[in-house]
């Protein structure tokens, strides 16, 4: 998780893009603006070559260790797609090495529909699940409803684990449907 403190941004470009995307944008590199104090800068790029499997394994082990060491839940935002499945598989692969790590899967029915075999064989009756509605209320879409799972108060702090940015890195089916976009 990245932490930053945003002062009042006077950068017109960031404000306009943030308005379009309906999310505040922060330039963690301080290339465009320096109106925010970065508490966790982008880490330096390693000069040693790591393959994707090693990167996923190392990240999963680090999250599991942190869960144990700091008594944190790992709340996995699971859509059933390949990116969030990759994140969850990484955690499950090393869960035995970190028996006190606390994994909670935040999902909804669409998550099951996306990958029913994985749900039946690796999640159902094996992991703690926060099941959300596909649509929580009028005007609240599935991503917002899934996000409501994160607000459940168990009295424990947590880290959110996602496969986010996987589509942006590896592509998504939307690219096949509208490559010009």
C-alpha positions as CSV (number, residue, x, y, z in Angstrom):
1,X,0.0,0.0,0.0
2,X,1.3,3.4,-0.9
3,X,0.9,6.4,1.5
4,X,1.0,10.0,0.6
5,X,-0.2,13.3,1.9
6,X,-1.8,15.5,-0.7
7,X,-1.7,19.3,-0.1
8,X,-4.0,21.4,-2.2
9,X,-3.0,20.6,-5.7
10,X,-2.7,23.7,-7.9
11,X,-1.7,21.6,-10.9
12,X,-4.4,22.1,-13.6
13,X,-3.6,19.0,-15.5
14,X,-3.7,16.7,-12.5
15,X,-6.9,18.3,-11.3
16,X,-8.6,18.0,-14.7
17,X,-7.6,14.4,-15.1
18,X,-8.6,13.6,-11.5
19,X,-12.0,15.1,-12.2
20,X,-12.5,13.0,-15.4
21,X,-11.4,9.8,-13.6
22,X,-13.3,10.8,-10.4
23,X,-10.2,10.1,-8.3
24,X,-7.5,12.4,-7.0
25,X,-4.2,12.0,-8.9
26,X,-0.8,12.1,-7.1
27,X,2.5,12.4,-8.9
28,X,4.7,10.3,-6.7
29,X,7.7,11.1,-8.9
30,X,7.3,14.9,-8.4
31,X,7.9,15.3,-12.1
32,X,4.6,17.1,-12.8
33,X,4.0,18.7,-9.4
34,X,5.6,18.9,-6.0
35,X,2.4,19.8,-4.1
36,X,2.4,16.5,-2.2
37,X,4.7,15.0,0.4
38,X,5.5,11.5,-0.6
39,X,5.8,9.2,2.4
40,X,6.7,6.1,0.4
41,X,8.5,7.0,-2.9
42,X,8.6,4.6,-5.8
43,X,11.3,2.1,-4.9
44,X,14.5,2.0,-7.0
45,X,14.5,-0.3,-10.0
46,X,16.6,-3.4,-9.3
47,X,19.4,-4.1,-11.7
48,X,19.0,-7.9,-11.3
49,X,16.6,-9.7,-13.6
50,X,13.6,-11.3,-11.9
51,X,11.0,-13.3,-13.7
52,X,7.3,-12.8,-13.1
53,X,6.9,-15.9,-11.0
54,X,9.7,-14.9,-8.7
55,X,8.3,-11.4,-8.3
56,X,4.8,-12.8,-7.5
57,X,6.3,-15.3,-5.0
58,X,8.5,-12.7,-3.3
59,X,5.6,-10.3,-3.0
60,X,3.2,-13.0,-1.6
61,X,5.8,-14.1,1.0
62,X,6.4,-10.5,2.1
63,X,2.7,-9.8,2.5
64,X,2.2,-13.1,4.5
65,X,5.1,-12.3,6.8
66,X,3.8,-8.7,7.3
67,X,0.4,-10.2,8.1
68,X,1.9,-12.4,10.8
69,X,4.4,-9.8,12.2
70,X,1.9,-6.9,12.4
71,X,-1.3,-9.0,13.1
72,X,-2.9,-7.6,9.9
73,X,-5.7,-9.2,7.8
74,X,-4.9,-9.6,4.1
75,X,-8.1,-8.6,2.4
76,X,-7.9,-10.0,-1.1
77,X,-10.1,-8.2,-3.7
78,X,-11.0,-11.2,-5.7
79,X,-12.8,-10.7,-9.0
80,X,-12.3,-14.2,-10.4
81,X,-10.1,-12.9,-13.2
82,X,-6.6,-13.9,-13.9
83,X,-4.9,-11.0,-12.1
84,X,-6.7,-11.3,-8.8
85,X,-6.4,-15.1,-9.0
86,X,-2.7,-14.7,-9.5
87,X,-2.5,-12.6,-6.3
88,X,-4.6,-15.1,-4.3
89,X,-2.7,-18.2,-5.7
90,X,0.6,-16.5,-4.6
91,X,-0.7,-16.1,-1.0
92,X,-2.1,-19.7,-0.9
93,X,1.1,-21.1,-2.3
94,X,3.0,-20.0,0.8
95,X,0.3,-19.9,3.4
96,X,1.6,-23.0,5.1
97,X,4.9,-21.2,5.8
98,X,3.0,-18.4,7.6
99,X,0.2,-20.2,9.6
100,X,-0.8,-17.1,11.5
101,X,-1.3,-15.0,8.4
102,X,-4.9,-14.0,8.2
103,X,-6.3,-14.1,4.6
104,X,-9.9,-12.8,3.9
105,X,-11.3,-13.0,0.4
106,X,-13.6,-10.1,-0.6
107,X,-15.8,-11.1,-3.5
108,X,-19.3,-11.3,-5.0
109,X,-21.3,-13.7,-7.1
110,X,-19.7,-12.4,-10.3
111,X,-16.3,-13.5,-8.9
112,X,-17.6,-17.0,-8.6
113,X,-19.2,-16.8,-12.1
114,X,-15.9,-15.7,-13.6
115,X,-13.9,-18.7,-12.3
116,X,-16.3,-21.3,-10.7
117,X,-13.7,-24.1,-10.6
118,X,-11.2,-22.0,-8.6
119,X,-13.9,-21.0,-6.2
120,X,-15.1,-24.5,-5.6
121,X,-11.6,-26.0,-5.2
122,X,-9.7,-23.3,-3.4
123,X,-12.0,-20.8,-1.7
124,X,-15.3,-22.4,-0.8
125,X,-15.2,-23.8,2.8
126,X,-11.4,-23.3,2.8
127,X,-11.0,-19.5,3.3
128,X,-12.8,-16.8,5.1
129,X,-15.0,-14.9,2.6
130,X,-16.6,-11.4,2.8
131,X,-19.4,-11.9,0.2
132,X,-20.8,-8.7,-1.2
133,X,-23.7,-8.1,-3.4
134,X,-23.2,-7.5,-7.1
135,X,-25.2,-4.3,-6.8
136,X,-25.5,-3.0,-3.2
137,X,-28.2,-0.4,-3.9
138,X,-29.5,1.6,-6.8
139,X,-26.7,3.4,-8.5
140,X,-23.9,1.4,-6.8
141,X,-22.0,-0.8,-9.2
142,X,-20.2,-4.0,-8.6
143,X,-16.8,-2.4,-7.9
144,X,-18.3,-0.1,-5.3
145,X,-20.2,-3.0,-3.8
146,X,-17.1,-5.1,-3.7
147,X,-15.3,-2.2,-2.0
148,X,-18.0,-2.2,0.7
149,X,-16.5,-5.5,1.9
150,X,-13.4,-3.7,2.9
151,X,-15.3,-1.6,5.4
152,X,-16.3,-4.6,7.5
153,X,-15.0,-3.9,11.0
154,X,-13.3,-7.0,12.5
155,X,-11.4,-4.9,15.0
156,X,-8.2,-5.6,13.1
157,X,-6.2,-3.5,10.7
158,X,-5.7,-4.8,7.2
159,X,-3.9,-4.6,3.9
160,X,-5.8,-4.7,0.6
161,X,-4.3,-7.1,-1.9
162,X,-5.5,-6.8,-5.5
163,X,-4.5,-7.8,-9.0
164,X,-5.0,-4.2,-10.0
165,X,-2.9,-2.9,-12.9
166,X,-2.8,-6.4,-14.3
167,X,-5.1,-5.4,-17.1
168,X,-3.1,-2.3,-17.8
169,X,0.1,-4.3,-18.0
170,X,-1.0,-7.5,-19.6
171,X,-4.1,-6.3,-21.4
172,X,-7.8,-7.0,-21.0
173,X,-10.7,-8.3,-23.1
174,X,-11.8,-4.7,-23.6
175,X,-8.7,-4.2,-25.8
176,X,-10.0,-6.9,-28.1
177,X,-13.4,-5.3,-28.2
178,X,-12.2,-1.8,-28.8
179,X,-8.5,-1.7,-29.6
180,X,-8.7,1.9,-30.9
181,X,-9.5,3.1,-27.3
